[in-house]
Amino acid sequence: MNLCIGTDGAASSNSVDPLEQARLFALLGKLTDQAEDYPLQEVWQVMMRGHRALNFGSGSLTPGAAADLCFWDLDTPQTAPLYDPLAAILYSADSRNIRHVMVAGEFCKRDGTLVFDTAPILENAARYVKPGGILLYATCTVLPEENGAVTADFLSNRPEFHLEPFRLPGLEGENDGSLTLWPQRHGTDGFYICRMRRS
C-alpha cells in the first residue's frame, strides 16, 4: 500500500500542515515503544509521496520537474542544536522555519512573508458588484496583512463601498462589518470575514 500525507483544507486538518501530519505519524512509534519501525527517511518518503499522488510533476530535483522549492532555516532556537537536519525538520521545525517558497519558479513566500497579493483579486471581484450589491471578502487566515490591511486599503481607494455589519449564527452581537474568528475564542478554525456594500 502506498501511504502518503497531505491535506485538502482546514476542515480535514486544522493546521493545513503536512509536516505536522508526518510528525504525528512518526511519533506514533514512540507512543507504542516502536520508534525503530518509523525511521526518519521512511517518514520523509511517506510525506514526499504526496507529490506522486497528486501527479503535479513536483517533489524531485530532476530536469523537467516543477521548480517547487522550500528553503529551510534550521538555525533557530526550536531546531538547535542541529545534529541531523531531517530530524530537526520532522520533529522540531514548523512553517516559520521555511524562509522562502517557490512554486513553478516564482516566489510565493520570501524572507518569511507571503508575497501572494490578494488586492487585485478583490479589485476584480468589485467590478462585478452592482450598486446595492454585497462584496464579501473572506480568508482562512488570521494574519492582519492578508485581512484587515487588504480591506482597509481597498475601502480607502473605493469610496463607493462601505462596511456593513452582520451577524453569524452562534456568535453574540454584531460587528462593524469585519470579523476575525479565532480557534481559542470561537471554537472554529482561523477565518476573516468582511462584508462590504456598494452604494
CORJO-V229893 format. One record per backbone hydrogen bond with DSSP energy under -0.5 kcal/mol. CO is the residue of the C=O (numbers start at 1). NH is the residue of the N-H. If there is no record, write none. Layout:
CO&NH / CO&NH
This chain:
1&3 / 9&12 / 9&13 / 13&16 / 17&20 / 17&21 / 18&22 / 19&23 / 20&24 / 21&25 / 22&26 / 23&27 / 24&28 / 25&28 / 25&29 / 26&29 / 26&30 / 27&31 / 28&32 / 29&34 / 30&33 / 34&37 / 35&38 / 39&43 / 40&44 / 41&45 / 42&46 / 43&47 / 44&48 / 45&49 / 46&5 / 47&50 / 48&51 / 48&52 / 49&53 / 50&54 / 51&55 / 51&56 / 57&66 / 60&62 / 62&65 / 66&68 / 67&69 / 67&105 / 69&102 / 70&72 / 71&99 / 71&100 / 72&74 / 74&76 / 76&79 / 76&80 / 77&80 / 81&83 / 84&88 / 85&89 / 86&90 / 87&91 / 88&92 / 88&93 / 94&97 / 95&98 / 97&73 / 97&99 / 99&112 / 100&71 / 101&108 / 101&109 / 102&69 / 103&106 / 106&103 / 108&115 / 108&116 / 109&101 / 110&113 / 113&110 / 116&118 / 118&122 / 119&123 / 120&124 / 121&125 / 122&126 / 123&127 / 124&127 / 125&128 / 126&129 / 128&130 / 130&133 / 133&198 / 134&136 / 135&137 / 135&196 / 136&138 / 137&194 / 139&192 / 143&146 / 143&147 / 144&147 / 144&149 / 147&150 / 147&151 / 148&152 / 149&153 / 150&154 / 151&155 / 152&156 / 153&157 / 154&157 / 154&158 / 158&161 / 160&199 / 162&197 / 166&175 / 168&171 / 177&195 / 179&181 / 179&193 / 180&182 / 181&191 / 182&185 / 182&186 / 182&187 / 183&187 / 189&191 / 191&181 / 192&139 / 193&179 / 194&137 / 194&196 / 195&164 / 196&135 / 197&162 / 198&132
